[in-house]
Amino acid sequence: MIAFLTLVTLLAPTRADTLPRVTLREALQEAVQLDPAWVQAAGQVDNAEWARKAALLVFVLPTITASADYAELSTKQFNVGLGSAASATGRASLDARYELFTGGRKLAGARQAAADLDVARAGELGQRFATALFVERDYYDVLGARELLDVARERANRAAEQFSTARARVVSGATVPSDSLQLLLEQQRAEVEVLRRDAALTVARLQLGRRIGRSGPVDAIPLDSAPPLPLPLTLEEAVTQAAAQGPAWVEARAAERSADAQLRGRRASYFPTLTLTAQLAKFDDKFFPSRTGRRSLGFSIAMPIWDGGQRELAIERLKSSRAVAYAIRADLERAARHDVTEAYTGYDVARRALELAERGVAVAREVLRVQSVRYQGGAGTVLELLDAQTQLVQTQADLVQARYAVRLARASLEVILGQRLSPESDRSIP
């Protein structure tokens, strides 16, 4: 017990009224920009955008290379720039190459780049919603831990009052001493539960602070207590929307297109390549030549015949990759109804559970009130009183969990659909 109290002291050195507080909107805006997974996904989008630009530029721009060299010779040799023998040579050139025909490799590369960009964008969107789900979970953990601490304190106060009542009844001879001992034990358990809930709240605040980039604990501002609304779309509409624009499905279809484009591009290596070449060169006996210049313009044809089977091996590997991408996409489409139905019905079940939990707390409070009156009047036993209090504490904890389970269930469905389902401004994602 001493070690536990020491741990609690270390975990909760800061008063709640001195902690920085954030709204859910602020937490979402700060955390999404800091999550390593989202930062990586956003970087992949930037990379894919540049790759697509490069794939389009090869249609209009040639490959250009500038070079310069200089050499000192031990024996004089003929220098093109001077037209005579010289002990040094300097050369500078500008080469340009433009592929006129590649067998469709450029088109396949452009299609692959476009598909890779769609993959990256879908992955970034999905990761943004997944990060928002993590933020909401940490935010609700703080709110839930605070409410559970209030429940534990209410239990401790009741236990103290009941113990005083039992002691008075024992002194008056209305009951046996074991009643006061039972209530004393309940009071001690309630005090320990307060310590545990206080420690859990401190840890939850630290996790929220870490999530939004703070080095210390951060408190969450309570949300409105309005009852959760029905979803703004039917189950069939949710299934259709997920399959059409859900991040996972969009990413899978784009990955399949990318794999197919890679295979087409590799198959283009069976065709000859026609390249237009141009060169401008200067010759002299200095590092920066300025004497004789030469220009050339021509074309070349390259026909790949056999490279030791490496081309065929690469094609077989790309076929396997395309088959895997097809299987993943087909499996996701088959699983759309299952995944969406699970999340959709989970939200409806959570809403119903919240309603029942609210009624359960009202019933448990009334049961405790009746048992308290019966015990004070000598008509009830201490065990019945303790059982009623245990039921109230459990129903209150169930209510806290149900209240935030509804919000998390909705957020889980939003991750699948890739869009918010409520107009609440406090849950907007940057």
N, C-alpha and C positions, 0 to 999 in steps of 0.2 A: 504493500500500500504506500509506503514511504517513497519507493522508487517511482510509482505511478504519479504521485503528487508532484515529485520533482520534475518529471517529464512534462506534466501539464504546465508547470510554472515556466519552463523553458519555451514551450510552444506558444504561450499566450502572454507575452510581456507588454503588449500594446493595448491600450484601451480602445474600445470600439468607436467611441466618439472622436478619436483622433485619426482614424484610418481614412485614407482617400476613398471616395465612393464614386462608382461609375454606373451609368445606365446600361441597359442591354445594347442599345444602339451604339454607345461609345465603345463598349467592349468588342462588339463585332467589327467596328471600323478599325480599331487598333490591332486586334488579334489577326485578322485575315492578312494584313500586310506583313506580319511577323512570322507566320507559320512556315517552317522550312519546306514542308511539302508543297504549299502553295507557291512559295518563291521559286522552287524548282519547276513547277508546272508553268508558271508565268515565263520563266526563262526559256522553256522549251517552245513556247509560242513565239517568242522573239526569234529564236533560232530558225523555227520553221518558216516564219515570214521572210527572213533573209534568204533561206534556201529556195523559196518560191520565186523571189525576185531574181536570184541567180539563174534559176532554170528558165525564166522568161528572157533574160538578157542574152542568153546564148543564141537566140533566134536573130538578134539584130546586131550584136557586137562581136567582132573577132577577138581572138586571143592575141595579145600584143606583148612582146618581150623586148626590153632594151638591154644591151650588154656593151661592155667596153673592156679591152685588155691591152696590156703593154708588156713588152719583153725586151731585155738587153741580150744581144747575141755575142757569143765569143768569136764567131766568124761572120763576116759580112755576108748578107744574103740579099737576093733581089727583093726590093720593097715596091709593092704595087703603087703606093701613094706617091713615091718619088720617081718611079720609073727607072731606078738604078739601084745598085747595091748599097746597103746601109747596115749599121751595127745595132739598130733598134727598130722595132716595129710597133706601131700603134693602130688599133682598130676599134671602131665603134659601129654598132649596127642596131637597127630597129626592125624586128620581124613581126609580121602579122599573119595569122592563119584563121581561115573561116571555113567551117565544115559545111559544104553545100548539100551533101547527102550522107545520112548516117543510118539508113534503114529503119527510121522511126524511133531511134534512141532519144532524140531531143523531145519528141512528143511524149514518149513514155516518161521521161524525166520530169516534164512539166506536170503531167498527171499525177505522178508520184508525189511531187512537191506540194501540189494542191491538196492531195489526200492527207499527207503528213501534217499540213497546216490544220485541216479539219480535226485530225486526231488530237493535236496539241490543244486546240481551242476547246474541244469537248472535254479533254482531260483537265484543263484549267478550270472550266465551269464546274465540273463535278467535284474537283478538289476544293473549290471555293465554298460550295455548299457543305461538303464534308467538314471543312474547318469550322464553318458556322455552327454545325451540329455540335462539335466538340466545345466551342465557346458557350453555346447555350447550356450544354450539360454541366460545365463548370460553374456557370452563372446560377443555374437552378440548384446546384449542390450547395452553394452558399446560402441561398434563400431557404432551402429545405433544412439545412443544418441549423440555421437560426430559429426556424419554427420548431424544430425538434428540441432545441435547447429551451424554448419557452414551455413546451409540453413537459419537459423534465423538471423545470422549476415549479410549474403548477403542481406537478405530482409531489414534489418535495414540500411545498407549502401545505398541501392537503394532508400529507403524512404527519407533519408537525402538529397541525390542528387536531388530527385524529388521535395522536399520541397524548396530547394534553387532555382531551376528553376522556380517553381510556384511563389515564392516571387518576382523574377525578372520580371516575366510577369505581375504580379499585379502592380508593381511599374511603369512599362512602359505603363500600361493601356490596355494590350493585353487580359486580362481576369479579371474575377471578384474576389474579395477577398475570396469568399467561396471556390475557388479551393485550395488556400493555406491552408485554415483551414482543408479541407478534407485530404490533404497530411500531415498536422501536426498531425492529428488524427492517420493516418496510421503510421507515424514515432513513435508515442508514443506506439501504439500497437506492433510494431516490437521490440521496446526496451524491453517491458514487456515479449514478447515471447523469447527474448534472455535470460532474467533472468530465465524464467521457464525451458528452455532447458538446461541451465547451471546447475540448481539445479537437473534436472533429470539425467544429466551425473554424477554428484557427487554421487547420490544415487546408480546408476548402478555400479559405480566403487567400492563403499562400498560393494554391494552385491557380486560382483566378488571376492573381497578380502575375504569376509566371506566364500564363496564357496571353496576357495583353502587354507583356514586355516590362513589367514592374519588378523591382528587386525585392519588394516586401509584400505584405498582405494587402489585399484590396477588398473593400466591402461592396456588396451589390445593393442597388436601390430597389426596393420592392416594386413588383409589377401591379397592374390593375387587377382587381378581383372579379372582373366580369366573367360570366360563364363562357366556356368555349363554344364557338359557333359551329354549325355543320359545315362540312367541306363544300366549296363552291362548285364542285363538279361531281358527276356520278362516277360509279366504279368503271363503267364501260368507257366513259370519256377519259378517265385517268389511265386506263390500259392503253387506249389508242394514243394518247399524248405521250406516254412513256416510250412506246415503241417508235413514235415518229420523231421526238425531239429530246428524249431523255439522254443525258450525257453518256451513259454506258453504251446505249444502242447506237448513238451517233458515232462514238469512238470506234465501236466494233465494225460498223459498215465502212468507215473511212480507212480503218486498218486493212480491211479486205481489199479495198480499191488500191491502196498503196502496195500491197503484196502482189496484186495482179499487174500493176504498172512496173514494178521491179522485174517481174518475170518477162514482160514484153520487152523491156529495155535490154535485158540480157540476151534474149533471142535475136535482137537486132545485130548482135555481133556476128551472125552468119552472113550478113550482107556486106558488100564492099563499102568503103568510106571514100568519098570524093571531097578533097580539101583544096581550097584556093589559097595560095601562098603569095606573099609580097615581102620584099626586103629592101631596105635602104642602108648602105654601108659606106663608111669613110675610112681612108687609109692614110697613114703618115708615119713619121718616126718619133712622134710625141704621144703622150698619154691621151690628149684630146686632139685627135686627128682633124685636120682641116684641108688637106690637099685633095687627093683624088676621091671621087665618089662613084659608087656603083648602085644601080637600081635593078631589081629583078621582079618579075611577075610570072606566076605559073600555077600549075595545079598538080596534085598527086592523087593516085588511087592506091588504096591499100586493101588487099583481100585476105582476111584471116582464113587460114586453111586448117591448121592443126596446132594446138598448143599443149599437147600432152594430156588431153582430156580435162583440163581445168575448166574450160567453158562448159562442157557437158556436166561436170560435177556441180558447178555453180547453178546451172539450170535445174538440176534435180533438187538441190537444196531449196531453191526458190519455189519449186512446185510444192514441196513439203510445207514451207512457210505459208503459201497461199491456202493449202488445204486446212492448216491449223486455223488461219484467220477465218475461213469459211465456217469451220465447225464452231468457233467461238461465237460468230455472229448468229448462226442458226440456233445455237443453244440459248443465247440471250433472247431471241425472238420467241422461242418456245416458253421461256421462263417469265416472259413479261407479265402474263396474267397471274402467275403464282406470286411473283414478287410484289406487284402492285396490290393484289388482293390482300396479301398478308399485311402490308403497311396500311392500306385503306381501312380494313376491318379492325386493325390494331388501334387506329384512332377512334373508331366508333366504340370499341370495347372500353377504351380508356375514358371516353366521355361518360359512358354508362357507369363505369366503376366509380368515377368521381361523384356522380349523383348519389350512388348508393353509400359511398363513404361519408358524404355530408349527412345523410339520414342516420347512418350508423353512429356518428358522434352525438347527434341529438338524442338518440335512444339511449346510448351509454350514459350520457349525463343524467338523464331522467332515472335510469336504473341506479346510479350512484346516489342520487339525491334520496330516492326511496330507501335504499339500504342504510344510508346515513341516519335517516329519521328512525328507521326500525331499530338500528343498533343503539341509538341514544335512548330510545324508549324501552329497551330491553327485549324487543321482539325478534331481533336478528342477532346473528353470530358475527364474530370478528372475521371469520373466514369468508362469509358472504360479502362483508364489506370490502375486504381485500380483493376478492374476485371481481367485484364491480369496478373497483379502481383500476385493476389490471386491464379489464375490458375497455375502459375509457381511454387509458394510455395507448392501447393497441389500436383502437379505432382512430384516435388522433394522429398516430404515426401513419396509419393507412391513408388518411385524408391528405396528409402532407405529400406522401409519395404519389398518390393519385393525381393531385393538383399539377405536379410537374411532369408526370408521365404522359399526360395529355399533350402538353407542349412538345415533348420530345418525340411522341408518336407522329405529330404533324410534321416536325422537322425531318424525321426519317423519310416520310413520304416525299417531302420537298427535295431531298437529296436524289431520289429516284427520278422525279419529274424534271429537276433542274430549274425550278421556279418557285417563288413564294406563293402561298395559297391564301394569304390574308393581307388586308390593306394596312396592317399595323406598321406604323413608321418606326417603331422601336426595334423591328427585326430586319430592317433593310440591310443589304450586303453591299459594300462598296465595289 
